[in-house]
Amino acid sequence: MARKASGIKCKTIGINMASEMADELEERASSMHLSTSKYCKIIFAEWLQSGRKLKLSEK
C-alpha cells in the first residue's frame, strides 16, 4: 500500500513494462546511486519540462 507524504499533494502510480526495460532503468538508477523510482521521476520531470510531445503509433 502506498502512503501519501503528509502535507504534500502527490499521487502514486504504477506501471507494467517489459522486464528488459525495467532492468535497464534499474541499472541506470543504480549507476547514479539513485532509487529506481527517483530516477524515473527525474526522467519524467525533464521530459515534461521539455514540452516535447510523444508520437505514438501502432506497430
C-alpha positions, -999 to 999 in steps of 0.1 A, spaced: 0 0 0 13 34 -9 11 63 16 9 100 7 36 122 21 20 144 48 12 179 36 23 173 0 -2 168 -29 11 137 -46 -2 105 -62 15 72 -65 13 55 -99 24 20 -110 32 8 -145 39 -25 -161 67 -28 -186 89 -54 -203 115 -68 -179 143 -57 -202 132 -21 -199 128 -24 -162 163 -39 -159 178 -11 -179 161 15 -157 173 -2 -125 208 -4 -139 209 33 -149 195 43 -115 220 21 -96 249 36 -116 238 71 -103 233 58 -68 195 66 -70 165 45 -64 146 34 -95 116 55 -86 137 86 -81 155 81 -114 121 77 -132 108 108 -115 138 128 -128 134 114 -163 96 122 -164 102 157 -150 128 165 -176 106 152 -204 76 172 -192 96 204 -188 110 200 -223 75 204 -238 81 177 -264 52 155 -274 54 118 -280 43 104 -313 25 72 -307 16 48 -334 7 11 -337 33 -13 -347 
